[in-house]
Amino acid sequence: MVWKLKETMDAHGVTRYAVQKEAKIAMNTLRGMYDGTTRRPDLDVLGSIIGALRRMTGQPITLTDVLTLEIGE
C-alpha cells in the first residue's frame, strides 16, 4: 500500500487543516494517511477525504490519487 495523499494535496495547494475541517475527520486520522503510516484505512474516512478534495479543488479526485496498491514479489 502506497499513500499518495501528501503528493495530491501538495499538488493542489491544499493544507491538512483545510481537508480535516472539510472532511470532518480527526486530525490524527488525516495525519496518519498524509504521512503514510496508516496501515488499515477506513473506507468511510477515505470517502470523506476524497469528497473533500473534490469539493476543494473542483477536480475529479479518485481513490488512486490518494492510495495505490503495489504488490511485492
C-alpha positions in Angstrom: 0.0 0.0 0.0 1.4 3.3 -1.0 -0.1 6.6 0.2 -0.3 9.4 -2.3 -2.4 11.8 -0.3 0.5 14.1 0.5 1.5 14.4 -3.1 -2.1 15.0 -4.2 -2.7 17.6 -1.5 0.6 19.4 -2.2 -0.1 19.4 -6.0 -3.4 21.2 -5.4 -2.1 23.5 -2.6 -4.5 22.1 0.0 -3.5 22.0 3.7 -4.1 19.2 6.1 -6.1 21.6 8.3 -8.4 22.6 5.5 -9.0 18.9 4.4 -9.5 17.9 8.0 -12.2 20.6 8.5 -13.9 19.9 5.2 -13.9 16.1 5.6 -14.9 16.4 9.3 -12.4 13.8 10.4 -9.9 13.8 13.3 -6.5 15.4 12.6 -4.6 12.4 13.8 -6.5 10.2 11.3 -5.6 12.5 8.4 -2.0 12.9 9.6 -1.5 9.2 9.5 -2.7 9.0 5.9 -0.8 12.1 4.9 2.4 10.8 6.5 1.9 7.3 5.1 1.8 5.5 8.5 -1.8 4.3 8.3 -1.9 0.6 7.6 -5.7 -0.2 7.8 -7.6 2.7 6.3 -11.3 3.1 6.9 -13.3 3.2 3.7 -15.8 5.8 5.0 -12.9 8.1 6.0 -11.2 7.6 2.6 -14.6 8.6 1.0 -14.8 11.7 3.2 -11.3 12.8 2.2 -11.8 12.2 -1.5 -15.1 14.1 -1.3 -13.5 17.0 0.5 -10.6 17.1 -2.0 -13.1 17.1 -4.9 -15.1 20.0 -3.4 -12.0 22.0 -2.6 -10.1 21.5 -5.9 -13.0 21.1 -8.3 -11.1 18.2 -9.8 -12.3 14.6 -10.2 -10.0 13.2 -7.4 -10.2 9.4 -7.2 -9.0 6.7 -4.8 -5.9 6.2 -6.9 -5.0 9.8 -6.3 -4.9 9.0 -2.6 -3.8 5.4 -2.3 -2.3 2.7 -4.5 -1.5 -0.9 -4.0 1.9 -2.2 -5.0 2.2 -6.0 -4.7 5.8 -7.0 -3.9 7.4 -10.2 -5.1 
